[in-house]
Amino acid sequence: MTKKLMTLLVCFTAFTSARAQQDAQFSQYIFSGLYINPAYAGYREVWNINAFYRNQWAGFPGAPKSISLAVDGVAREKRYGLGLNIANDEIGLQGTSSMYASYAFRIPIQDAESGKTFAIGVSAGVIQNRIKVSDYDPTEPVSDDDLLYNSLRTKFTPDARIGVYYSTNTFFAGLSADNLIASAYTGGKDPENIFTERKIHLYATVGALIPLSEAIQLKPTLLVKEDFAGPTSLDINAFVLINKIIWVGGGYRTAVLNKPLIQDDLRKAGAFVGMAEVFIGQKLRIGYAYEYTTNVVGMSGYPTNELSISYFFINPKAKMLSPRYF
């Protein structure tokens, strides 16, 4: 490959490294677990739609932007969970779009009022990777490199995800993995493969709901992400639910297990997150998250903003025996 092509690759792989994970980051994953675990499908036991928009490092040229839409619900007397995820990520000259359909088999462990359920989930989908070579603006004119003459390079890859999810009225725990098939389509030793290799990601989540009073409840959560290439990521969060209407809280994301070949600034990378969500009636939820990156050279002055909105298709005549707080 030519020098110009290598420069092009450095432009977007630098951003990818700074993110420390290939998959898009969503600070509000704890309010919509379907984004990281297919077994979450149907957890709320009502059909709902969630939309997220994330503008990472706002104001920095070529910084990551992500948008995602998820729909999930239950079928067959709430024994099956069904879901659909659509996502689009842009970072520098590189873009990724994906679509996944999810299925979860839900096993009640006790009576419905206890809320104890164990779910096994799987999802299948397709990923489109693309590079907008036409947007590349080198200081020297391109000579005879066929790769750079193509205005848009694309690649479609099949993929699958699996997961398990256990929940009660006051506790949840989940374990999931993605890129199970996509990781095998790496391009190998193909000299013309210019797409970032996808790695298997593992996600482990746990959280609880602790009543502090009749009006206030505390929800601590923890997420561990591992991709076997970048730093192992740990998210620690705590939120307060006030009168079952407002969630207010925050968290911290940091690297806990570093790999030998990781550059020093990524070993220390972290982020503080502040978040608030408001329930407008029983059917509408609006959330906002503000994230401040620490210990990443040149990124501390660029905040991250995230907006989310959810709508729940609740039957006013139906009664939910156990509320869903996760």
N, C-alpha and C positions, 0 to 999 in steps of 0.2 A: 504494500500500500504506500501511497505517496506521503510526503511530509504534510501536505494540506489535509489529507484525510486524517492523519494522526492528530493534527491540531483540532479538527472537527470533533474527534472522539474525546479528546481531553476536555473540550468545552462542556459536554453534557455529562461525562462520567465524573467530573469534579463535583457537580451538583449532586449526583447520585451518591457519591461517597459522603458528602456532607449530611445527607439525610440519614445515613447509617442503616437504613432499611430500604429495600426496593419497593415494598408495598406502601401505599399512601398512608400517612399518619392522620388519625382522627382523634382529637382529644376527647371527644364525646362518645367514644366507643362504648362506654359503660351504660349509655342510655339506648344503645342499639347494637346489641351483641352479634347480630346477624352479619355484620361486616367482617368479623374475624372468626365466626364459628357457625357452621351450617346447622348444628344441633339446636341453636337458639330459635330456629324457625318455629313459630307457633307458641312461644313461651307466654306471650301476653294473652293468648286464647281469644283474641279478637283480631280481625283484619285491620292492618294499619299500614301507612305509607310514610317513609322517612326520607328527607332530602338534606344533603350536607354540601356546604361549599367551604373550602379552605384555601386561604391565600397566605402561603408561607413566605416569611421574610418580605413583607409588603414594601414595594418601592425598589427592590433590588432587581436589576435587569435579568430576565430569564429564570427568576425564582419559581419554585414549584407552585402550581395551582391544581386543586383537585375538586371534582364535583361528583357526587354519588347519589343514587336513588335506590331505595330498598323497599320491597313490599313483602309482607309475610302474614300468615294467619293459620287457622286450623281447619281440619276437615275430618269427617268420619268420627263424630262424637269426641272431637279433640284428641284423638289418638294419633293423628298425622299432622305434622307441621309442614307447610309449603312456603317457599320464599323465592324471590327474584332480586338479584343485585345487578345494577348497571353503574359503571364507573368510568371516569375519564380523568387522566392525569397529564399535565403538561409541565415539562421541566427543560428549560433551554430549547434546544432544537429537537428534543425527543418528546414523543407523546405515546401514551398507552391507554387503550380502551378495553374494557372487559365486560362480559355478561355471564352470570352464573344463575342456574336454577337449583334450588335447594330442597331437600326432602329430609324430614326428621321423624323418626319413629319414637313416640312418646309413651313412656311406661309409668303409670301412676303407681306410687309405692304404698300410699295409704289413702284415706278418704280425701275427697276433693277439698275439704276445708283446710287440711294440713298443707296443701300446696306442694307436697313432696312428689317430684317427678324426675325421672331419669330419661334422658333423650340421647339417641344416637343419630347423627346427621351426616349426610353426604351431599355434595354439590358438584355439578359438572358444568363446564362452560368453555368459553373461547377468549383468548387474549389477542388483541391486535397491537403490535409495536410498530412505530413509524418514526422516521427521521425526516424533518423538513430541510433537505439539503439546499433547496432554493433560497432559504433564509440565511445561509452561511455567507458571510461577507469577509473574505480573506483580503489581506493587504496586497497580495499579488494575484494576477489573473490566473485562472485555471488553464492548464495546458491540455493534456490529452487523457486525463483521468476519467474513465467511463463512469465510475461510481459517483463522482461529483457532478457529472452532467445530468444525472437523474434528479428531477426536482423533488421527488418523494419516494422514499424507500419504505416498504411495508412488509410485515411478516405476521401471519396468523398462526397461533399455537393453541392446541387443545389443553385443557387443564382439569384438575379435580381437587376437591377439598374434603376433608373428613373432620369429625369432631364429636365429642361427648359433652353433655351439659347436665348437671344436677342442680336442682333448685328446691327451696322450701319458701315459706312466707318471709323468712328472715335470713336466708343464706343462699349463696350460689357458688359453684365451682365449675370450671370448664377447661377442656384441653382440646386443641385443634391444630391442624396442619394444612398448609396450602402449597400451591406450586408443585403438587405431587407428580403431575405429568409434564407440565411446562419446563420443569428443571431438567428433563431428559432431552429437550429440544434446544440445546445450547449453541448449536452451530459447529461444535467441535473444533476441528482444525481448518475449517473453511476460511481461506484468506479473505473472502469477500463478505464474511459475516461481520456487520458493524453494530449489532444490537447487544445490549448488556445481557449477560447470562442471568437467568432467573434461578434463585436458590430456594430450596424448601424452607419455609418459615414455620416455627412452632410457637403456639400461643398458650400460655397458662394463665388463667384468671381465677380470682377468688374475691368474695366480698360478703358483707353482712349488713344487716339493718339493726340498729341498737336504739330502742326507745329511750329518750331522755326525759320526756314529759308527754302529756296528752297531745301537745301541739308541736313538739319538736322531736325529730328522729335523726340519728347520725348514721351515715352510710360510708364506711371505709372500704376501699377497693384496692386491688393490686393486680398488675399485669406484667408478665415476663415474656419478652419476645426474643427468639433466638433464630438466626439465619445461618449460623455456622461459618460466616464469613466476616461480617461486621461485628461491632461490639454487642454483647448481650444487653438488651434494653430493659430497664425496670421502671414502671410507672407506679407511683404511690399517690393515691388520691383520698380525699375526705370531703364529704358533702353533708349539708344539713338540710333536711326537709322541714319547711315551716308551714303548718296548717294544711299539709298535703297539697299545697299550691305552688310553692317556690322552692327550688333547689339552689343553694348557694354553696360554693366551695372552691377548692383548688387542689393542685398537686404538683409533683416534681418528677421529671423524667431524667434518667441518668444512665450511664453505662456501668455495668457491674462486673462483667467478665470480658476482658479484652483478649484479642487474638494477637499472636506474635508479630504479624506483618501490618498491623493497623498503625496509621500515623498518629503522632502524639496528640494533636488537637482533637481528634475524634475520640481518643481514650478519655478525655475530660469533658466531652460534650454533654450538655444538659439543657433543661428548659423548665421554667416555672409556668404554671398554667392557672389562670383564674377563670371561673365558669359560673354562669347563672342560667337557670331555666325556669320558665313560667308556664303553668297550665292554665289555659283559658277555657274554663268549663271542663267537661270530661273528654272532649274530642280533639282539642287543639293544644299543641305544645310548641313553644318557641325557645330556642336556646342560643347562647353566644359564649364563645371562649376566646380568651386573649392569652397568647403564649409569648414568653420572652426567652430567647435563646441565650445561653451562657457558654463561655469557654470555647466558642467557635470563632476563629479569627475572621474579623470583618463582618460578622453577622449580628453582633449584639445590638446594633442600632436599627435593626429591621424587625419589627414585631410581626407576629403571625395572628391573623384573625380567622375565626371560624363561626359560621352561622348554620343553624339547623332548624328544621321545622318538621313536625309530625302531625298526622291526622289519624284519628282512631274511629273506625266505623262501628260504633257502639250501638247496639239495639237498646233503646230506652226501657223496653219491657224486660230485658234480660238482667239477671242478677249475677254479679261476679262473686263467687264464694270466697275467694282469696285475692287480695289486691296484688298487683304486679309492680314492684319497685325496682326491678333490675332490667 
